[in-house]
Amino acid sequence: MESSETNLIISLALIPVVIWLQVWVRKRRSRRRNESGQQEFDSLGATLLSAIIEGGAVISSLILIIWIMGGILRYLFPVIFNAK
């Protein structure tokens, strides 16, 4: 069983990972924009691969945010979560 302090430390260490994932996806999307603001891709395969990779990164970061918030709340309110 992990203690609430360990969960808090892991949660705080994962915050930069979440920020980096979000920044990385936004930079990739902004680099593909043309003068009119549309995203341009070289091929359909590049479009699909980019959508899958970036979508996975965004979903992963959202899952990490939920996990981080759980770790912080478990540390702040141990009685509610029966943490020891």
Phi and psi restraints in degrees (range 20) as a CNS / XPLOR table:
assign (resid 1 and name C) (resid 2 and name N)
       (resid 2 and name CA) (resid 2 and name C) 1.0 -88.8 20.0 2
assign (resid 2 and name N) (resid 2 and name CA)
       (resid 2 and name C) (resid 3 and name N) 1.0 146.3 20.0 2
assign (resid 2 and name C) (resid 3 and name N)
       (resid 3 and name CA) (resid 3 and name C) 1.0 -82.6 20.0 2
assign (resid 3 and name N) (resid 3 and name CA)
       (resid 3 and name C) (resid 4 and name N) 1.0 165.5 20.0 2
assign (resid 3 and name C) (resid 4 and name N)
       (resid 4 and name CA) (resid 4 and name C) 1.0 -68.9 20.0 2
assign (resid 4 and name N) (resid 4 and name CA)
       (resid 4 and name C) (resid 5 and name N) 1.0 -27.7 20.0 2
assign (resid 4 and name C) (resid 5 and name N)
       (resid 5 and name CA) (resid 5 and name C) 1.0 -67.6 20.0 2
assign (resid 5 and name N) (resid 5 and name CA)
       (resid 5 and name C) (resid 6 and name N) 1.0 -39.5 20.0 2
assign (resid 5 and name C) (resid 6 and name N)
       (resid 6 and name CA) (resid 6 and name C) 1.0 -65.1 20.0 2
assign (resid 6 and name N) (resid 6 and name CA)
       (resid 6 and name C) (resid 7 and name N) 1.0 -42.7 20.0 2
assign (resid 6 and name C) (resid 7 and name N)
       (resid 7 and name CA) (resid 7 and name C) 1.0 -62.4 20.0 2
assign (resid 7 and name N) (resid 7 and name CA)
       (resid 7 and name C) (resid 8 and name N) 1.0 -38.1 20.0 2
assign (resid 7 and name C) (resid 8 and name N)
       (resid 8 and name CA) (resid 8 and name C) 1.0 -65.5 20.0 2
assign (resid 8 and name N) (resid 8 and name CA)
       (resid 8 and name C) (resid 9 and name N) 1.0 -43.4 20.0 2
assign (resid 8 and name C) (resid 9 and name N)
       (resid 9 and name CA) (resid 9 and name C) 1.0 -64.3 20.0 2
assign (resid 9 and name N) (resid 9 and name CA)
       (resid 9 and name C) (resid 10 and name N) 1.0 -43.6 20.0 2
assign (resid 9 and name C) (resid 10 and name N)
       (resid 10 and name CA) (resid 10 and name C) 1.0 -64.4 20.0 2
assign (resid 10 and name N) (resid 10 and name CA)
       (resid 10 and name C) (resid 11 and name N) 1.0 -41.2 20.0 2
assign (resid 10 and name C) (resid 11 and name N)
       (resid 11 and name CA) (resid 11 and name C) 1.0 -62.1 20.0 2
assign (resid 11 and name N) (resid 11 and name CA)
       (resid 11 and name C) (resid 12 and name N) 1.0 -45.1 20.0 2
assign (resid 11 and name C) (resid 12 and name N)
       (resid 12 and name CA) (resid 12 and name C) 1.0 -67.6 20.0 2
assign (resid 12 and name N) (resid 12 and name CA)
       (resid 12 and name C) (resid 13 and name N) 1.0 -31.7 20.0 2
assign (resid 12 and name C) (resid 13 and name N)
       (resid 13 and name CA) (resid 13 and name C) 1.0 -72.1 20.0 2
assign (resid 13 and name N) (resid 13 and name CA)
       (resid 13 and name C) (resid 14 and name N) 1.0 -24.4 20.0 2
assign (resid 13 and name C) (resid 14 and name N)
       (resid 14 and name CA) (resid 14 and name C) 1.0 -84.6 20.0 2
assign (resid 14 and name N) (resid 14 and name CA)
       (resid 14 and name C) (resid 15 and name N) 1.0 -12.3 20.0 2
assign (resid 14 and name C) (resid 15 and name N)
       (resid 15 and name CA) (resid 15 and name C) 1.0 -59.3 20.0 2
assign (resid 15 and name N) (resid 15 and name CA)
       (resid 15 and name C) (resid 16 and name N) 1.0 -45.5 20.0 2
assign (resid 15 and name C) (resid 16 and name N)
       (resid 16 and name CA) (resid 16 and name C) 1.0 -62.6 20.0 2
assign (resid 16 and name N) (resid 16 and name CA)
       (resid 16 and name C) (resid 17 and name N) 1.0 -30.7 20.0 2
assign (resid 16 and name C) (resid 17 and name N)
       (resid 17 and name CA) (resid 17 and name C) 1.0 -64.9 20.0 2
assign (resid 17 and name N) (resid 17 and name CA)
       (resid 17 and name C) (resid 18 and name N) 1.0 -43.4 20.0 2
assign (resid 17 and name C) (resid 18 and name N)
       (resid 18 and name CA) (resid 18 and name C) 1.0 -64.0 20.0 2
assign (resid 18 and name N) (resid 18 and name CA)
       (resid 18 and name C) (resid 19 and name N) 1.0 -44.4 20.0 2
assign (resid 18 and name C) (resid 19 and name N)
       (resid 19 and name CA) (resid 19 and name C) 1.0 -62.7 20.0 2
assign (resid 19 and name N) (resid 19 and name CA)
       (resid 19 and name C) (resid 20 and name N) 1.0 -42.9 20.0 2
assign (resid 19 and name C) (resid 20 and name N)
       (resid 20 and name CA) (resid 20 and name C) 1.0 -63.0 20.0 2
assign (resid 20 and name N) (resid 20 and name CA)
       (resid 20 and name C) (resid 21 and name N) 1.0 -41.9 20.0 2
assign (resid 20 and name C) (resid 21 and name N)
       (resid 21 and name CA) (resid 21 and name C) 1.0 -61.2 20.0 2
assign (resid 21 and name N) (resid 21 and name CA)
       (resid 21 and name C) (resid 22 and name N) 1.0 -44.4 20.0 2
assign (resid 21 and name C) (resid 22 and name N)
       (resid 22 and name CA) (resid 22 and name C) 1.0 -65.6 20.0 2
assign (resid 22 and name N) (resid 22 and name CA)
       (resid 22 and name C) (resid 23 and name N) 1.0 -42.6 20.0 2
assign (resid 22 and name C) (resid 23 and name N)
       (resid 23 and name CA) (resid 23 and name C) 1.0 -65.5 20.0 2
assign (resid 23 and name N) (resid 23 and name CA)
       (resid 23 and name C) (resid 24 and name N) 1.0 -40.9 20.0 2
assign (resid 23 and name C) (resid 24 and name N)
       (resid 24 and name CA) (resid 24 and name C) 1.0 -60.8 20.0 2
assign (resid 24 and name N) (resid 24 and name CA)
       (resid 24 and name C) (resid 25 and name N) 1.0 -45.2 20.0 2
assign (resid 24 and name C) (resid 25 and name N)
       (resid 25 and name CA) (resid 25 and name C) 1.0 -65.1 20.0 2
assign (resid 25 and name N) (resid 25 and name CA)
       (resid 25 and name C) (resid 26 and name N) 1.0 -43.1 20.0 2
assign (resid 25 and name C) (resid 26 and name N)
       (resid 26 and name CA) (resid 26 and name C) 1.0 -64.7 20.0 2
assign (resid 26 and name N) (resid 26 and name CA)
       (resid 26 and name C) (resid 27 and name N) 1.0 -39.2 20.0 2
assign (resid 26 and name C) (resid 27 and name N)
       (resid 27 and name CA) (resid 27 and name C) 1.0 -65.0 20.0 2
assign (resid 27 and name N) (resid 27 and name CA)
       (resid 27 and name C) (resid 28 and name N) 1.0 -42.6 20.0 2
assign (resid 27 and name C) (resid 28 and name N)
       (resid 28 and name CA) (resid 28 and name C) 1.0 -61.5 20.0 2
assign (resid 28 and name N) (resid 28 and name CA)
       (resid 28 and name C) (resid 29 and name N) 1.0 -42.1 20.0 2
assign (resid 28 and name C) (resid 29 and name N)
       (resid 29 and name CA) (resid 29 and name C) 1.0 -68.0 20.0 2
assign (resid 29 and name N) (resid 29 and name CA)
       (resid 29 and name C) (resid 30 and name N) 1.0 -38.6 20.0 2
assign (resid 29 and name C) (resid 30 and name N)
       (resid 30 and name CA) (resid 30 and name C) 1.0 -72.2 20.0 2
assign (resid 30 and name N) (resid 30 and name CA)
       (resid 30 and name C) (resid 31 and name N) 1.0 -29.8 20.0 2
assign (resid 30 and name C) (resid 31 and name N)
       (resid 31 and name CA) (resid 31 and name C) 1.0 -69.0 20.0 2
assign (resid 31 and name N) (resid 31 and name CA)
       (resid 31 and name C) (resid 32 and name N) 1.0 -24.0 20.0 2
assign (resid 31 and name C) (resid 32 and name N)
       (resid 32 and name CA) (resid 32 and name C) 1.0 -87.5 20.0 2
assign (resid 32 and name N) (resid 32 and name CA)
       (resid 32 and name C) (resid 33 and name N) 1.0 -5.2 20.0 2
assign (resid 32 and name C) (resid 33 and name N)
       (resid 33 and name CA) (resid 33 and name C) 1.0 -78.8 20.0 2
assign (resid 33 and name N) (resid 33 and name CA)
       (resid 33 and name C) (resid 34 and name N) 1.0 140.4 20.0 2
assign (resid 33 and name C) (resid 34 and name N)
       (resid 34 and name CA) (resid 34 and name C) 1.0 -95.9 20.0 2
assign (resid 34 and name N) (resid 34 and name CA)
       (resid 34 and name C) (resid 35 and name N) 1.0 -167.4 20.0 2
assign (resid 34 and name C) (resid 35 and name N)
       (resid 35 and name CA) (resid 35 and name C) 1.0 -64.0 20.0 2
assign (resid 35 and name N) (resid 35 and name CA)
       (resid 35 and name C) (resid 36 and name N) 1.0 -32.5 20.0 2
assign (resid 35 and name C) (resid 36 and name N)
       (resid 36 and name CA) (resid 36 and name C) 1.0 -88.2 20.0 2
assign (resid 36 and name N) (resid 36 and name CA)
       (resid 36 and name C) (resid 37 and name N) 1.0 0.3 20.0 2
assign (resid 36 and name C) (resid 37 and name N)
       (resid 37 and name CA) (resid 37 and name C) 1.0 92.0 20.0 2
assign (resid 37 and name N) (resid 37 and name CA)
       (resid 37 and name C) (resid 38 and name N) 1.0 2.5 20.0 2
assign (resid 37 and name C) (resid 38 and name N)
       (resid 38 and name CA) (resid 38 and name C) 1.0 -85.1 20.0 2
assign (resid 38 and name N) (resid 38 and name CA)
       (resid 38 and name C) (resid 39 and name N) 1.0 146.5 20.0 2
assign (resid 38 and name C) (resid 39 and name N)
       (resid 39 and name CA) (resid 39 and name C) 1.0 -81.9 20.0 2
assign (resid 39 and name N) (resid 39 and name CA)
       (resid 39 and name C) (resid 40 and name N) 1.0 135.9 20.0 2
assign (resid 39 and name C) (resid 40 and name N)
       (resid 40 and name CA) (resid 40 and name C) 1.0 -116.2 20.0 2
assign (resid 40 and name N) (resid 40 and name CA)
       (resid 40 and name C) (resid 41 and name N) 1.0 137.3 20.0 2
assign (resid 40 and name C) (resid 41 and name N)
       (resid 41 and name CA) (resid 41 and name C) 1.0 -124.7 20.0 2
assign (resid 41 and name N) (resid 41 and name CA)
       (resid 41 and name C) (resid 42 and name N) 1.0 155.0 20.0 2
assign (resid 41 and name C) (resid 42 and name N)
       (resid 42 and name CA) (resid 42 and name C) 1.0 -74.6 20.0 2
assign (resid 42 and name N) (resid 42 and name CA)
       (resid 42 and name C) (resid 43 and name N) 1.0 -36.7 20.0 2
assign (resid 42 and name C) (resid 43 and name N)
       (resid 43 and name CA) (resid 43 and name C) 1.0 -153.9 20.0 2
assign (resid 43 and name N) (resid 43 and name CA)
       (resid 43 and name C) (resid 44 and name N) 1.0 173.0 20.0 2
assign (resid 43 and name C) (resid 44 and name N)
       (resid 44 and name CA) (resid 44 and name C) 1.0 -66.2 20.0 2
assign (resid 44 and name N) (resid 44 and name CA)
       (resid 44 and name C) (resid 45 and name N) 1.0 -37.1 20.0 2
assign (resid 44 and name C) (resid 45 and name N)
       (resid 45 and name CA) (resid 45 and name C) 1.0 -62.3 20.0 2
assign (resid 45 and name N) (resid 45 and name CA)
       (resid 45 and name C) (resid 46 and name N) 1.0 -41.3 20.0 2
assign (resid 45 and name C) (resid 46 and name N)
       (resid 46 and name CA) (resid 46 and name C) 1.0 -64.8 20.0 2
assign (resid 46 and name N) (resid 46 and name CA)
       (resid 46 and name C) (resid 47 and name N) 1.0 -36.7 20.0 2
assign (resid 46 and name C) (resid 47 and name N)
       (resid 47 and name CA) (resid 47 and name C) 1.0 -63.9 20.0 2
assign (resid 47 and name N) (resid 47 and name CA)
       (resid 47 and name C) (resid 48 and name N) 1.0 -48.6 20.0 2
assign (resid 47 and name C) (resid 48 and name N)
       (resid 48 and name CA) (resid 48 and name C) 1.0 -65.5 20.0 2
assign (resid 48 and name N) (resid 48 and name CA)
       (resid 48 and name C) (resid 49 and name N) 1.0 -44.6 20.0 2
assign (resid 48 and name C) (resid 49 and name N)
       (resid 49 and name CA) (resid 49 and name C) 1.0 -63.4 20.0 2
assign (resid 49 and name N) (resid 49 and name CA)
       (resid 49 and name C) (resid 50 and name N) 1.0 -42.6 20.0 2
assign (resid 49 and name C) (resid 50 and name N)
       (resid 50 and name CA) (resid 50 and name C) 1.0 -64.0 20.0 2
assign (resid 50 and name N) (resid 50 and name CA)
       (resid 50 and name C) (resid 51 and name N) 1.0 -42.2 20.0 2
assign (resid 50 and name C) (resid 51 and name N)
       (resid 51 and name CA) (resid 51 and name C) 1.0 -64.2 20.0 2
assign (resid 51 and name N) (resid 51 and name CA)
       (resid 51 and name C) (resid 52 and name N) 1.0 -40.4 20.0 2
assign (resid 51 and name C) (resid 52 and name N)
       (resid 52 and name CA) (resid 52 and name C) 1.0 -68.5 20.0 2
assign (resid 52 and name N) (resid 52 and name CA)
       (resid 52 and name C) (resid 53 and name N) 1.0 -45.9 20.0 2
assign (resid 52 and name C) (resid 53 and name N)
       (resid 53 and name CA) (resid 53 and name C) 1.0 -67.4 20.0 2
assign (resid 53 and name N) (resid 53 and name CA)
       (resid 53 and name C) (resid 54 and name N) 1.0 -47.7 20.0 2
assign (resid 53 and name C) (resid 54 and name N)
       (resid 54 and name CA) (resid 54 and name C) 1.0 -68.8 20.0 2
assign (resid 54 and name N) (resid 54 and name CA)
       (resid 54 and name C) (resid 55 and name N) 1.0 -37.3 20.0 2
assign (resid 54 and name C) (resid 55 and name N)
       (resid 55 and name CA) (resid 55 and name C) 1.0 -63.6 20.0 2
assign (resid 55 and name N) (resid 55 and name CA)
       (resid 55 and name C) (resid 56 and name N) 1.0 -41.8 20.0 2
assign (resid 55 and name C) (resid 56 and name N)
       (resid 56 and name CA) (resid 56 and name C) 1.0 -63.5 20.0 2
assign (resid 56 and name N) (resid 56 and name CA)
       (resid 56 and name C) (resid 57 and name N) 1.0 -37.9 20.0 2
assign (resid 56 and name C) (resid 57 and name N)
       (resid 57 and name CA) (resid 57 and name C) 1.0 -66.6 20.0 2
assign (resid 57 and name N) (resid 57 and name CA)
       (resid 57 and name C) (resid 58 and name N) 1.0 -41.2 20.0 2
assign (resid 57 and name C) (resid 58 and name N)
       (resid 58 and name CA) (resid 58 and name C) 1.0 -67.8 20.0 2
assign (resid 58 and name N) (resid 58 and name CA)
       (resid 58 and name C) (resid 59 and name N) 1.0 -44.3 20.0 2
assign (resid 58 and name C) (resid 59 and name N)
       (resid 59 and name CA) (resid 59 and name C) 1.0 -64.1 20.0 2
assign (resid 59 and name N) (resid 59 and name CA)
       (resid 59 and name C) (resid 60 and name N) 1.0 -40.8 20.0 2
assign (resid 59 and name C) (resid 60 and name N)
       (resid 60 and name CA) (resid 60 and name C) 1.0 -61.7 20.0 2
assign (resid 60 and name N) (resid 60 and name CA)
       (resid 60 and name C) (resid 61 and name N) 1.0 -42.4 20.0 2
assign (resid 60 and name C) (resid 61 and name N)
       (resid 61 and name CA) (resid 61 and name C) 1.0 -67.9 20.0 2
assign (resid 61 and name N) (resid 61 and name CA)
       (resid 61 and name C) (resid 62 and name N) 1.0 -35.1 20.0 2
assign (resid 61 and name C) (resid 62 and name N)
       (resid 62 and name CA) (resid 62 and name C) 1.0 -67.6 20.0 2
assign (resid 62 and name N) (resid 62 and name CA)
       (resid 62 and name C) (resid 63 and name N) 1.0 -39.0 20.0 2
assign (resid 62 and name C) (resid 63 and name N)
       (resid 63 and name CA) (resid 63 and name C) 1.0 -64.3 20.0 2
assign (resid 63 and name N) (resid 63 and name CA)
       (resid 63 and name C) (resid 64 and name N) 1.0 -40.6 20.0 2
assign (resid 63 and name C) (resid 64 and name N)
       (resid 64 and name CA) (resid 64 and name C) 1.0 -65.0 20.0 2
assign (resid 64 and name N) (resid 64 and name CA)
       (resid 64 and name C) (resid 65 and name N) 1.0 -37.2 20.0 2
assign (resid 64 and name C) (resid 65 and name N)
       (resid 65 and name CA) (resid 65 and name C) 1.0 -62.2 20.0 2
assign (resid 65 and name N) (resid 65 and name CA)
       (resid 65 and name C) (resid 66 and name N) 1.0 -43.3 20.0 2
assign (resid 65 and name C) (resid 66 and name N)
       (resid 66 and name CA) (resid 66 and name C) 1.0 -62.8 20.0 2
assign (resid 66 and name N) (resid 66 and name CA)
       (resid 66 and name C) (resid 67 and name N) 1.0 -41.9 20.0 2
assign (resid 66 and name C) (resid 67 and name N)
       (resid 67 and name CA) (resid 67 and name C) 1.0 -66.5 20.0 2
assign (resid 67 and name N) (resid 67 and name CA)
       (resid 67 and name C) (resid 68 and name N) 1.0 -40.4 20.0 2
assign (resid 67 and name C) (resid 68 and name N)
       (resid 68 and name CA) (resid 68 and name C) 1.0 -62.8 20.0 2
assign (resid 68 and name N) (resid 68 and name CA)
       (resid 68 and name C) (resid 69 and name N) 1.0 -46.1 20.0 2
assign (resid 68 and name C) (resid 69 and name N)
       (resid 69 and name CA) (resid 69 and name C) 1.0 -62.5 20.0 2
assign (resid 69 and name N) (resid 69 and name CA)
       (resid 69 and name C) (resid 70 and name N) 1.0 -37.3 20.0 2
assign (resid 69 and name C) (resid 70 and name N)
       (resid 70 and name CA) (resid 70 and name C) 1.0 -62.7 20.0 2
assign (resid 70 and name N) (resid 70 and name CA)
       (resid 70 and name C) (resid 71 and name N) 1.0 -42.3 20.0 2
assign (resid 70 and name C) (resid 71 and name N)
       (resid 71 and name CA) (resid 71 and name C) 1.0 -65.0 20.0 2
assign (resid 71 and name N) (resid 71 and name CA)
       (resid 71 and name C) (resid 72 and name N) 1.0 -40.3 20.0 2
assign (resid 71 and name C) (resid 72 and name N)
       (resid 72 and name CA) (resid 72 and name C) 1.0 -68.6 20.0 2
assign (resid 72 and name N) (resid 72 and name CA)
       (resid 72 and name C) (resid 73 and name N) 1.0 -44.3 20.0 2
assign (resid 72 and name C) (resid 73 and name N)
       (resid 73 and name CA) (resid 73 and name C) 1.0 -66.2 20.0 2
assign (resid 73 and name N) (resid 73 and name CA)
       (resid 73 and name C) (resid 74 and name N) 1.0 -35.3 20.0 2
assign (resid 73 and name C) (resid 74 and name N)
       (resid 74 and name CA) (resid 74 and name C) 1.0 -64.6 20.0 2
assign (resid 74 and name N) (resid 74 and name CA)
       (resid 74 and name C) (resid 75 and name N) 1.0 -34.0 20.0 2
assign (resid 74 and name C) (resid 75 and name N)
       (resid 75 and name CA) (resid 75 and name C) 1.0 -74.4 20.0 2
assign (resid 75 and name N) (resid 75 and name CA)
       (resid 75 and name C) (resid 76 and name N) 1.0 -41.0 20.0 2
assign (resid 75 and name C) (resid 76 and name N)
       (resid 76 and name CA) (resid 76 and name C) 1.0 -75.0 20.0 2
assign (resid 76 and name N) (resid 76 and name CA)
       (resid 76 and name C) (resid 77 and name N) 1.0 -33.6 20.0 2
assign (resid 76 and name C) (resid 77 and name N)
       (resid 77 and name CA) (resid 77 and name C) 1.0 -127.6 20.0 2
assign (resid 77 and name N) (resid 77 and name CA)
       (resid 77 and name C) (resid 78 and name N) 1.0 70.8 20.0 2
assign (resid 77 and name C) (resid 78 and name N)
       (resid 78 and name CA) (resid 78 and name C) 1.0 -66.5 20.0 2
assign (resid 78 and name N) (resid 78 and name CA)
       (resid 78 and name C) (resid 79 and name N) 1.0 -26.5 20.0 2
assign (resid 78 and name C) (resid 79 and name N)
       (resid 79 and name CA) (resid 79 and name C) 1.0 -68.6 20.0 2
assign (resid 79 and name N) (resid 79 and name CA)
       (resid 79 and name C) (resid 80 and name N) 1.0 -38.6 20.0 2
assign (resid 79 and name C) (resid 80 and name N)
       (resid 80 and name CA) (resid 80 and name C) 1.0 -65.4 20.0 2
assign (resid 80 and name N) (resid 80 and name CA)
       (resid 80 and name C) (resid 81 and name N) 1.0 -40.5 20.0 2
assign (resid 80 and name C) (resid 81 and name N)
       (resid 81 and name CA) (resid 81 and name C) 1.0 -97.8 20.0 2
assign (resid 81 and name N) (resid 81 and name CA)
       (resid 81 and name C) (resid 82 and name N) 1.0 7.7 20.0 2
assign (resid 81 and name C) (resid 82 and name N)
       (resid 82 and name CA) (resid 82 and name C) 1.0 53.5 20.0 2
assign (resid 82 and name N) (resid 82 and name CA)
       (resid 82 and name C) (resid 83 and name N) 1.0 37.8 20.0 2
assign (resid 82 and name C) (resid 83 and name N)
       (resid 83 and name CA) (resid 83 and name C) 1.0 -82.7 20.0 2
assign (resid 83 and name N) (resid 83 and name CA)
       (resid 83 and name C) (resid 84 and name N) 1.0 150.4 20.0 2
